[in-house]
Amino acid sequence: MNRSLLRAVGAATAVYGVAVAARPAVLARPSGLTGADGTVPRSVETCLRPLGLRDAACGLAMACAPDDRSLRTATLLRIAADFGDAALLTGTLPGRRHRAMALAVSVGWGLLSVAGLAAGAGRGGGPAPAARRKTRGAGRRPSDGPPAPRTELRAGGR
């Protein structure tokens, strides 16, 4: 997993999401969702603001994830949103050019997140070696109680 890349994607997504929530024209214009006079209809603004808030929340979750598991989960949500946008927008946006642009942008950002998750997977991309070492009681929660006592076999099978 490339944490730096994923956190950067998250930060960029959060900034973009806030921009769309504040000014829906940021997404409406390149998507062809403006009126004949170039303005964004109020109904379109109402539909785009929640998408901006979704992107801001996903992006912040990626940028601020406290551990790898949280970062992976936030990234998977981001990927699902990007590929979902690609599927929905390419079938509904007006005009071939707008649909093609939505497909390229949505799939591009989704694949960037996939690449960030996959980075290092072929080289034992798990936890760092120090984190992989087994220690007595590692991975236990306080609510699990104390670790079980060690039992050792003695000569003679006892």
C-alpha positions in Angstrom: 0.0 0.0 0.0 1.3 3.4 -0.9 0.1 5.5 2.1 1.4 8.8 0.7 -0.3 8.4 -2.6 -3.6 7.4 -0.9 -3.5 10.3 1.5 -2.7 12.7 -1.3 -5.7 11.3 -3.3 -7.8 11.7 -0.2 -6.8 15.3 0.4 -7.4 16.2 -3.3 -10.8 14.5 -3.2 -11.7 16.4 0.0 -10.8 19.7 -1.5 -12.7 19.0 -4.7 -15.7 17.8 -2.7 -15.8 21.0 -0.6 -15.5 23.0 -3.8 -18.5 21.2 -5.4 -20.6 21.5 -2.3 -19.9 25.2 -2.1 -20.1 25.9 -5.9 -21.9 23.0 -7.8 -21.0 24.7 -11.1 -17.5 23.2 -10.6 -19.0 19.8 -11.5 -22.1 20.9 -13.4 -20.3 22.8 -16.2 -17.9 20.1 -17.3 -20.7 17.6 -17.0 -23.0 19.6 -19.3 -25.6 20.1 -16.6 -26.1 23.8 -17.2 -29.1 25.6 -18.7 -29.1 27.1 -22.2 -27.9 30.4 -20.7 -24.9 28.6 -19.0 -26.3 28.9 -15.5 -26.7 25.9 -13.2 -30.4 25.2 -12.4 -31.3 25.1 -8.7 -32.4 21.5 -9.0 -29.0 20.5 -10.4 -27.2 22.3 -7.5 -29.4 20.5 -5.0 -28.4 17.1 -6.5 -24.7 17.9 -6.8 -24.1 19.3 -3.3 -24.5 15.9 -1.6 -22.0 14.4 -4.0 -19.6 17.1 -3.0 -20.1 16.3 0.6 -19.7 12.6 0.0 -16.4 13.2 -1.8 -15.3 15.5 1.0 -16.1 12.9 3.7 -14.4 10.1 1.8 -11.4 12.2 1.1 -11.0 13.3 4.7 -11.4 9.7 5.8 -8.5 8.7 3.5 -6.3 11.7 4.4 -6.8 11.3 8.2 -7.0 7.5 8.6 -5.2 6.6 11.8 -4.1 3.2 10.6 -3.7 1.0 7.5 -7.0 -0.8 8.1 -8.9 2.5 8.2 -7.1 3.8 5.2 -7.8 0.6 3.2 -11.5 0.8 4.1 -11.8 4.5 3.2 -10.0 3.9 0.0 -12.3 1.0 -0.9 -15.3 3.3 -0.4 -13.6 5.9 -2.6 -13.1 3.3 -5.3 -16.7 2.2 -5.1 -17.9 5.8 -5.4 -15.6 6.5 -8.4 -16.6 3.4 -10.3 -20.3 4.0 -9.4 -20.0 7.5 -10.7 -18.5 6.2 -13.9 -21.4 3.7 -14.4 -24.1 6.2 -13.6 -22.8 9.3 -15.3 -21.7 7.6 -18.5 -25.3 6.4 -19.0 -27.1 9.6 -18.0 -25.1 12.7 -18.8 -26.1 14.7 -21.9 -23.7 14.5 -24.8 -21.1 12.0 -25.8 -18.2 14.3 -24.9 -19.5 14.8 -21.4 -20.1 11.1 -20.9 -16.6 10.3 -22.1 -15.0 12.9 -19.8 -17.0 11.6 -16.8 -15.8 8.1 -17.6 -12.2 9.1 -18.0 -12.1 11.2 -14.8 -14.1 8.7 -12.6 -12.2 5.6 -13.8 -8.9 7.5 -13.7 -9.3 8.5 -10.0 -10.6 5.1 -9.1 -7.6 3.4 -10.7 -5.2 5.8 -9.0 -6.7 4.6 -5.7 -6.5 0.9 -6.8 -2.8 1.5 -7.7 -2.2 3.0 -4.2 -3.7 -0.1 -2.5 -1.9 -2.5 -4.8 1.5 -0.8 -4.5 4.0 -3.2 -2.8 1.6 -6.1 -2.9 4.0 -8.1 -5.0 6.9 -7.5 -2.7 5.3 -8.7 0.5 3.3 -5.5 0.8 2.0 -6.4 4.3 3.1 -4.7 7.5 6.6 -3.6 8.0 8.9 -6.4 9.3 8.9 -5.0 12.9 5.1 -5.0 12.9 5.0 -8.6 11.7 7.0 -10.0 14.6 5.0 -12.1 16.9 5.1 -11.0 20.5 3.2 -12.7 23.4 -0.2 -11.1 23.5 0.2 -9.2 20.2 -3.1 -8.3 18.6 -5.0 -8.8 21.8 -7.6 -6.3 23.0 -7.7 -5.3 26.7 -11.1 -6.9 27.0 -9.6 -10.3 26.0 -8.0 -10.6 29.5 -4.5 -11.7 30.1 -2.7 -14.0 27.6 -2.9 -17.8 28.3 0.1 -19.2 30.1 2.7 -20.9 27.9 2.9 -24.7 28.1 5.9 -26.5 27.0 6.4 -30.2 26.3 9.0 -31.9 28.4 11.0 -34.9 27.5 8.8 -38.0 27.7 5.7 -36.3 26.3 4.7 -34.4 29.4 
